[in-house]
Structures are given as C-alpha cells and as structure tokens.
C-alpha cells in the first residue's frame, strides 16, 4: 500500500492492461480524474461518480455499490464476451 502521494503517482504510471471499472465516491481518500484513470487503465470500461459514500462504500451504501458491480459485470463485460 503506498504511503505517500508520490508513491501513488508512481503506481498510476504503470498501465493495467485488463478491463477495469472505477467507482469514485465523494468521501474517498483519493479523487482521481477520469483522464488520469484512462492513462493508467487503457481498457477503462466504466467510470462512475457517486453522490454518497466513501472509502468504505460497500458498508456505507451497499445497495448502490452492489447494483453498480452487477451492472458492470452483466452489461459492460457481457458486451465484451460477444466481440
């Protein structure tokens, strides 16, 4: 786990080559803009900003979190399997 912003930025420069979804909650520790995420995750399939929740979003707003995860796997990744 990175301890400093500098370490986080270093990790963000390493591309992750798998399909990825990002759920950004307003009280999350790091608020990463989509443009930066697209550089790190070239196969970014989903980037969602939520109205509530934070670092512990699955506990704070479980219905919203679960609905988003299900939607990603059913709709976004499901489309990829048909290609």
C-alpha positions in Angstrom: 0.0 0.0 0.0 1.5 3.4 -1.0 2.2 5.7 1.9 2.7 9.0 0.0 1.2 10.8 -2.9 4.5 10.3 -4.7 4.1 6.6 -4.4 0.5 6.7 -5.6 1.6 8.7 -8.7 4.3 6.2 -9.4 1.8 3.4 -9.4 -0.5 5.4 -11.6 2.2 5.5 -14.3 2.1 1.7 -14.6 -0.6 0.7 -17.1 -3.0 -2.0 -16.1 -4.0 -4.0 -19.3 -7.2 -5.6 -18.1 -10.8 -4.4 -18.5 -11.4 -2.1 -15.5 -14.3 -0.3 -13.7 -13.8 2.6 -11.3 -16.4 3.7 -8.8 -15.5 7.1 -7.3 -17.2 8.0 -4.1 -17.2 11.7 -2.8 -15.6 10.9 0.5 -12.9 8.6 -0.9 -9.3 9.4 0.1 -8.1 10.0 -3.5 -10.3 11.7 -6.1 -8.8 10.7 -9.4 -10.0 12.4 -12.6 -11.2 10.2 -15.4 -8.4 11.4 -17.7 -5.7 10.2 -15.3 -7.5 6.9 -14.9 -7.7 6.4 -18.6 -3.9 6.7 -18.9 -3.4 4.1 -16.2 -6.2 1.8 -17.2 -6.2 1.8 -21.1 -9.1 -0.6 -21.0 -11.2 1.5 -18.7 -14.8 0.4 -19.4 -16.6 2.3 -16.7 -16.0 5.3 -14.5 -18.9 6.3 -12.2 -19.0 9.2 -9.7 -21.5 8.5 -6.9 -23.4 11.1 -4.8 -22.6 9.5 -1.4 -20.2 7.1 0.2 -16.5 7.0 0.8 -13.6 4.7 1.4 -16.0 2.1 2.9 -18.7 2.5 0.3 -19.8 -1.2 0.4 -20.7 -0.8 4.1 -22.0 2.8 3.8 -24.3 2.3 0.8 -24.3 -1.4 -0.1 -27.3 -1.3 -2.4 -25.7 1.4 -4.6 -22.4 -0.4 -4.7 -23.8 -3.9 -5.4 -26.1 -2.5 -8.2 -23.1 -0.9 -9.9 -20.9 -4.1 -9.6 -23.7 -6.2 -11.1 -24.4 -3.7 -13.8 -20.7 -3.7 -14.8 -20.4 -7.5 -15.0 -23.7 -8.0 -16.7 -23.8 -5.1 -19.1 -20.3 -3.9 -19.7 -18.3 -7.1 -19.5 -21.1 -9.1 -21.1 -20.7 -7.0 -24.2 -17.0 -7.8 -24.4 -17.7 -11.5 -24.4 -19.7 -11.1 -27.6 -16.9 -9.5 -29.5 
